[in-house]
Amino acid sequence: MDGDYLNGETVYLCPDERSDPDTENTQDESQRKLSDLVAPPDKYFIAHLLFFFTGLAGMLPISFFIVANDYWMYKLRDINSDEVDLKNKTDLQRMFVSVSSISQGFPQLIASILSAKFAYRIGIKTRYLITLGSISALFGIFTALVKVNTDSWQKLFFGTSITVIAIITIFHPLYSVTNMAFMSRFPTKYIKVSMYGSSISAMFSAVLQIICLSLTPSPTTVALIYFICGTIIMLFTCFLCYVMQYSPVINFYWKDEPTDKTNTSSHTLKEFYEAAYRIWPMLLALVITTGTTGIGHANITNLVVSEGYTKDTKNMWYSKYFVPTVTYLGSDVFNLAGRFFGRAIETKRSALWVVLAAALRSFVMGPLFLFCNAQPRHHLLVWFPHDYQYMIILYIYIFVASVLAVTQMLSLPKLAGDKKELAFITSQVVGTTTGTLAAFLNPVFVNLL
């Protein structure tokens, strides 16, 4: 036969590496690296599909809510009119993204800490199914509310929507920690596939939103089609996680996961500190990047209006398509392009340029969004009124962020050494903590306008 069997699955090994099943799980790191050379083919592309869709599903729920700009503008409009005036948004319209960011903060932070500390007690596959199943169910509940007339209870609808997003974020950290722990066992080519999926999630949301907008003029019908498609994607990812046990590639790299979770030791704070010390330049760059998101995309950019827009315009580009196309789809294209330029860094000394690039992007380019044509505004002048100026600033900002994100992710295994899994978990917790604290500044930036 071509390979041995492990838990009913074929495991491909070199002839001189075949060993007794009872001792096979004790192979050291050098043996694992040698085994990487003879990894089985990814039959039916289950492993590639799994990594792609787990990356896609990791960001999909949140990106879906944000990109549905036309739906929120309609639902949160002045109820005395059926028309939406993008230059005179209501408080609910202009604060939706900011408030949703805050609502995600503490639930996500607490869930991240608990996940990092106790998630090991639950198997990887079980964690995937619990998180994806729960998020899919919440997605379905929200989809059911799309066609309900909420004008008479608009503020309650606003609070309900924010609550649903907050509940989803409770499951999201467990999903992210699971995903990072899972990826830590695989070669970087699979990590890249996952990151491509993560990058495409926002692009997928934007393209789907544009397609739905072209199908019908009704904002609620657009949203219904849109959210149903999102629910289907989440359920398909859940299915892939269920059948991943049938992939020889996944069994090959993950075959030594402990089966008795009660006998697995919890990671200590000292171990987390050691992992953090090894990757501190990447953590610093992450803090700078995550801590300044409120001044840029999408807290401010979702409010930017095309220079050609007027309340009475009949041009659908200005009133319907500008935000999902320019602000979301365009930025997502540059986000994806940046993924191809990220490279792993071997030493902490070389990693310092990442910190410098993150600082320049966040503290020099970020504030420029405050002077683009974001509406409504009462304080700051518009220095960049033209669409092309806004697009140049946005796309450079996004491209640099994407390059930095890939560089950070690919560098973690190199810098962490034998602390790879802890490094990924530490990175997740630090990013979530920074994002939680920084989210409280989001309404401040909006009010600066």
ChimeraX attribute file (.defattr): number of C-alpha atoms within 10 A of each C-alpha:
attribute: neighborCount
match mode: 1-to-1
recipient: residues
	/A:1	6
	/A:2	11
	/A:3	15
	/A:4	14
	/A:5	14
	/A:6	16
	/A:7	10
	/A:8	11
	/A:9	18
	/A:10	19
	/A:11	23
	/A:12	24
	/A:13	20
	/A:14	13
	/A:15	9
	/A:16	6
	/A:17	13
	/A:18	13
	/A:19	13
	/A:20	8
	/A:21	11
	/A:22	7
	/A:23	8
	/A:24	14
	/A:25	13
	/A:26	10
	/A:27	13
	/A:28	9
	/A:29	10
	/A:30	9
	/A:31	11
	/A:32	12
	/A:33	11
	/A:34	13
	/A:35	18
	/A:36	16
	/A:37	10
	/A:38	13
	/A:39	17
	/A:40	20
	/A:41	12
	/A:42	14
	/A:43	12
	/A:44	9
	/A:45	11
	/A:46	20
	/A:47	24
	/A:48	19
	/A:49	19
	/A:50	25
	/A:51	26
	/A:52	24
	/A:53	27
	/A:54	27
	/A:55	25
	/A:56	25
	/A:57	27
	/A:58	22
	/A:59	18
	/A:60	26
	/A:61	25
	/A:62	21
	/A:63	18
	/A:64	20
	/A:65	19
	/A:66	22
	/A:67	25
	/A:68	22
	/A:69	23
	/A:70	21
	/A:71	21
	/A:72	21
	/A:73	21
	/A:74	20
	/A:75	23
	/A:76	22
	/A:77	23
	/A:78	20
	/A:79	14
	/A:80	7
	/A:81	9
	/A:82	10
	/A:83	13
	/A:84	19
	/A:85	19
	/A:86	23
	/A:87	17
	/A:88	15
	/A:89	19
	/A:90	16
	/A:91	12
	/A:92	18
	/A:93	20
	/A:94	24
	/A:95	19
	/A:96	22
	/A:97	25
	/A:98	21
	/A:99	20
	/A:100	24
	/A:101	24
	/A:102	21
	/A:103	22
	/A:104	25
	/A:105	24
	/A:106	18
	/A:107	19
	/A:108	25
	/A:109	24
	/A:110	16
	/A:111	20
	/A:112	30
	/A:113	21
	/A:114	14
	/A:115	22
	/A:116	25
	/A:117	15
	/A:118	13
	/A:119	20
	/A:120	20
	/A:121	18
	/A:122	15
	/A:123	15
	/A:124	19
	/A:125	16
	/A:126	13
	/A:127	21
	/A:128	23
	/A:129	19
	/A:130	15
	/A:131	21
	/A:132	26
	/A:133	18
	/A:134	16
	/A:135	25
	/A:136	23
	/A:137	16
	/A:138	18
	/A:139	21
	/A:140	16
	/A:141	12
	/A:142	17
	/A:143	19
	/A:144	13
	/A:145	14
	/A:146	19
	/A:147	12
	/A:148	9
	/A:149	12
	/A:150	16
	/A:151	16
	/A:152	9
	/A:153	9
	/A:154	17
	/A:155	13
	/A:156	12
	/A:157	17
	/A:158	19
	/A:159	15
	/A:160	13
	/A:161	17
	/A:162	21
	/A:163	15
	/A:164	18
	/A:165	22
	/A:166	22
	/A:167	18
	/A:168	24
	/A:169	24
	/A:170	21
	/A:171	22
	/A:172	26
	/A:173	27
	/A:174	24
	/A:175	25
	/A:176	24
	/A:177	27
	/A:178	25
	/A:179	22
	/A:180	22
	/A:181	21
	/A:182	20
	/A:183	21
	/A:184	23
	/A:185	17
	/A:186	16
	/A:187	13
	/A:188	16
	/A:189	11
	/A:190	18
	/A:191	24
	/A:192	21
	/A:193	21
	/A:194	26
	/A:195	24
	/A:196	22
	/A:197	26
	/A:198	22
	/A:199	25
	/A:200	23
	/A:201	25
	/A:202	27
	/A:203	26
	/A:204	19
	/A:205	28
	/A:206	27
	/A:207	18
	/A:208	23
	/A:209	27
	/A:210	22
	/A:211	14
	/A:212	19
	/A:213	22
	/A:214	13
	/A:215	11
	/A:216	11
	/A:217	11
	/A:218	14
	/A:219	20
	/A:220	20
	/A:221	16
	/A:222	23
	/A:223	23
	/A:224	19
	/A:225	18
	/A:226	21
	/A:227	24
	/A:228	15
	/A:229	13
	/A:230	22
	/A:231	19
	/A:232	14
	/A:233	17
	/A:234	24
	/A:235	18
	/A:236	17
	/A:237	24
	/A:238	23
	/A:239	15
	/A:240	19
	/A:241	24
	/A:242	14
	/A:243	12
	/A:244	17
	/A:245	19
	/A:246	16
	/A:247	21
	/A:248	26
	/A:249	25
	/A:250	23
	/A:251	23
	/A:252	23
	/A:253	20
	/A:254	17
	/A:255	17
	/A:256	13
	/A:257	13
	/A:258	14
	/A:259	11
	/A:260	10
	/A:261	13
	/A:262	11
	/A:263	9
	/A:264	11
	/A:265	9
	/A:266	13
	/A:267	13
	/A:268	9
	/A:269	10
	/A:270	9
	/A:271	13
	/A:272	17
	/A:273	14
	/A:274	15
	/A:275	25
	/A:276	23
	/A:277	14
	/A:278	19
	/A:279	26
	/A:280	21
	/A:281	22
	/A:282	27
	/A:283	22
	/A:284	18
	/A:285	23
	/A:286	23
	/A:287	22
	/A:288	21
	/A:289	25
	/A:290	22
	/A:291	21
	/A:292	22
	/A:293	19
	/A:294	26
	/A:295	24
	/A:296	22
	/A:297	19
	/A:298	17
	/A:299	25
	/A:300	26
	/A:301	23
	/A:302	21
	/A:303	26
	/A:304	24
	/A:305	24
	/A:306	23
	/A:307	13
	/A:308	12
	/A:309	18
	/A:310	15
	/A:311	13
	/A:312	9
	/A:313	11
	/A:314	10
	/A:315	12
	/A:316	12
	/A:317	15
	/A:318	18
	/A:319	21
	/A:320	16
	/A:321	18
	/A:322	19
	/A:323	25
	/A:324	26
	/A:325	18
	/A:326	21
	/A:327	24
	/A:328	25
	/A:329	24
	/A:330	18
	/A:331	24
	/A:332	26
	/A:333	17
	/A:334	22
	/A:335	26
	/A:336	22
	/A:337	17
	/A:338	21
	/A:339	22
	/A:340	13
	/A:341	14
	/A:342	20
	/A:343	16
	/A:344	17
	/A:345	21
	/A:346	15
	/A:347	14
	/A:348	16
	/A:349	9
	/A:350	10
	/A:351	21
	/A:352	17
	/A:353	13
	/A:354	20
	/A:355	20
	/A:356	13
	/A:357	16
	/A:358	24
	/A:359	19
	/A:360	14
	/A:361	20
	/A:362	21
	/A:363	14
	/A:364	11
	/A:365	16
	/A:366	21
	/A:367	16
	/A:368	17
	/A:369	22
	/A:370	23
	/A:371	15
	/A:372	26
	/A:373	26
	/A:374	23
	/A:375	21
	/A:376	20
	/A:377	18
	/A:378	9
	/A:379	9
	/A:380	12
	/A:381	13
	/A:382	17
	/A:383	13
	/A:384	18
	/A:385	17
	/A:386	15
	/A:387	17
	/A:388	13
	/A:389	13
	/A:390	22
	/A:391	16
	/A:392	10
	/A:393	16
	/A:394	23
	/A:395	19
	/A:396	17
	/A:397	21
	/A:398	23
	/A:399	21
	/A:400	20
	/A:401	21
	/A:402	23
	/A:403	22
	/A:404	25
	/A:405	24
	/A:406	21
	/A:407	20
	/A:408	24
	/A:409	23
	/A:410	20
	/A:411	22
	/A:412	27
	/A:413	24
	/A:414	18
	/A:415	25
	/A:416	21
	/A:417	13
	/A:418	12
	/A:419	20
	/A:420	20
	/A:421	22
	/A:422	25
	/A:423	31
	/A:424	26
	/A:425	27
	/A:426	22
	/A:427	25
	/A:428	21
	/A:429	24
	/A:430	20
	/A:431	21
	/A:432	25
	/A:433	21
	/A:434	19
	/A:435	26
	/A:436	22
	/A:437	15
	/A:438	19
	/A:439	24
	/A:440	17
	/A:441	18
	/A:442	23
	/A:443	21
	/A:444	13
	/A:445	17
	/A:446	22
	/A:447	14
	/A:448	11
	/A:449	19
